[in-house]
Amino acid sequence: MFEKKQKPYTDLLGKTNRIVEGTIIKGDIISQADFRLDGELNGNFTTTGKIVIGPAGSVTGDIKCKNADIEGSFNGKIEVAEMLNVKSKAHIIGEVVTAKLSVEPGAEFTATCSMITTEQTSKHNEQQQPG
């Protein structure tokens, strides 16, 4: 009688998942929507949207995303199809692959960095679709 229909993916656009400070997740996260992390993730993260790691947030693992803003800590490999913004209080250790990079003065950026072209970005976007 009252059948609840699943929302199509397009309804997720503009919505943001949020993990609050004090929360610890051990495992992998796959999301199609944007994501804000103020807690701690020990695992891999994949999204076709944007990830924001807040000032209290930390990730130890690999990230694949379209865009990223990092204010907290990251240790691992991050692949960003479009734009990576590293804020002044960020601590990044590991490997970075991105099309565009912005690093604010004061950020700790101890990483190897590879810049990808628009052609590689298109291929990257096709490969990162969560299954």
C-alpha positions as CSV (number, residue, x, y, z in Angstrom):
1,M,0.0,0.0,0.0
2,F,2.7,2.5,1.0
3,E,5.6,1.3,-1.0
4,K,8.8,3.3,-0.4
5,K,10.7,3.9,-3.6
6,Q,14.5,4.1,-3.5
7,K,15.8,7.6,-4.4
8,P,17.7,7.7,-7.6
9,Y,21.4,8.6,-7.5
10,T,20.6,12.1,-8.8
11,D,18.7,12.8,-5.6
12,L,22.0,12.2,-3.7
13,L,23.8,15.1,-5.4
14,G,24.2,18.0,-3.0
15,K,23.8,15.7,0.0
16,T,26.7,15.1,2.4
17,N,27.4,12.1,4.6
18,R,29.1,13.1,7.9
19,I,31.2,11.3,10.4
20,V,31.5,13.4,13.6
21,E,34.5,13.9,15.9
22,G,35.1,11.1,18.3
23,T,33.9,8.4,15.9
24,I,36.4,5.8,14.8
25,I,35.7,3.6,11.7
26,K,37.8,0.5,10.9
27,G,37.1,-0.7,7.4
28,D,36.4,0.7,3.9
29,I,33.8,3.3,2.9
30,I,32.2,3.5,-0.5
31,S,29.8,6.3,-1.3
32,Q,28.4,8.1,-4.2
33,A,27.6,11.3,-2.3
34,D,29.9,13.9,-0.8
35,F,31.5,13.1,2.5
36,R,32.7,15.1,5.5
37,L,35.0,13.3,8.0
38,D,35.7,14.8,11.4
39,G,36.3,11.5,13.0
40,E,38.9,8.8,12.3
41,L,39.0,6.3,9.4
42,N,41.4,3.4,9.4
43,G,40.7,1.9,6.0
44,N,40.1,2.9,2.4
45,F,37.6,5.5,1.1
46,T,36.1,5.7,-2.4
47,T,33.5,8.2,-3.7
48,T,32.4,9.7,-7.0
49,G,32.0,13.0,-5.1
50,K,34.0,15.1,-2.8
51,I,35.6,14.3,0.6
52,V,36.3,16.9,3.2
53,I,38.6,15.9,6.1
54,G,38.0,18.4,8.8
55,P,40.5,19.7,11.3
56,A,39.9,16.9,13.8
57,G,39.6,14.3,11.0
58,S,42.2,11.7,10.1
59,V,42.5,9.0,7.5
60,T,45.0,6.1,7.4
61,G,44.5,4.3,4.1
62,D,43.8,5.0,0.5
63,I,41.3,7.5,-1.0
64,K,39.9,7.7,-4.5
65,C,37.6,10.7,-5.1
66,K,36.6,13.5,-7.5
67,N,37.6,16.4,-5.3
68,A,39.1,16.7,-1.8
69,D,39.7,19.3,0.9
70,I,42.0,18.3,3.7
71,E,42.4,20.2,6.9
72,G,43.2,17.2,9.2
73,S,45.6,14.3,8.8
74,F,46.0,11.9,6.0
75,N,48.5,9.0,5.7
76,G,48.4,6.8,2.5
77,K,47.7,7.2,-1.2
78,I,45.1,9.7,-2.4
79,E,43.9,9.8,-6.0
80,V,41.9,12.9,-6.9
81,A,40.3,13.2,-10.3
82,E,40.0,17.0,-10.3
83,M,41.1,19.3,-7.4
84,L,42.9,18.6,-4.1
85,N,42.9,21.5,-1.6
86,V,45.4,21.1,1.2
87,K,44.6,23.6,4.0
88,S,47.2,25.3,6.2
89,K,46.7,22.9,9.2
90,A,46.7,19.7,7.1
91,H,49.3,16.9,7.6
92,I,49.7,14.7,4.6
93,I,52.2,11.8,4.4
94,G,52.2,9.4,1.5
95,E,51.5,9.5,-2.2
96,V,49.3,12.0,-4.1
97,V,47.9,11.7,-7.7
98,T,45.7,14.6,-8.8
99,A,44.8,16.8,-11.7
100,K,45.0,20.1,-9.8
101,L,46.7,20.9,-6.5
102,S,46.5,23.8,-4.0
103,V,48.6,23.8,-0.9
104,E,48.2,26.6,1.6
105,P,51.3,27.9,3.5
106,G,51.8,26.1,6.8
107,A,50.6,22.7,5.6
108,E,52.7,19.6,6.2
109,F,53.0,18.0,2.8
110,T,55.4,15.1,2.9
111,A,54.4,13.2,-0.2
112,T,55.3,12.2,-3.7
113,C,53.0,14.0,-6.1
114,S,52.0,13.0,-9.6
115,M,49.9,15.3,-11.8
116,I,47.5,13.7,-14.2
117,T,46.2,15.3,-17.4
118,T,42.6,15.8,-18.5
119,E,42.8,12.6,-20.6
120,Q,44.0,10.6,-17.6
121,T,41.3,12.2,-15.4
122,S,38.6,10.9,-17.7
123,K,40.0,7.4,-17.6
124,H,40.4,7.7,-13.8
125,N,36.7,8.7,-13.4
126,E,35.6,5.7,-15.3
127,Q,37.7,3.3,-13.2
128,Q,36.7,4.7,-9.8
129,Q,32.9,4.2,-10.2
130,P,31.9,2.3,-7.0
131,G,30.6,-1.2,-7.8
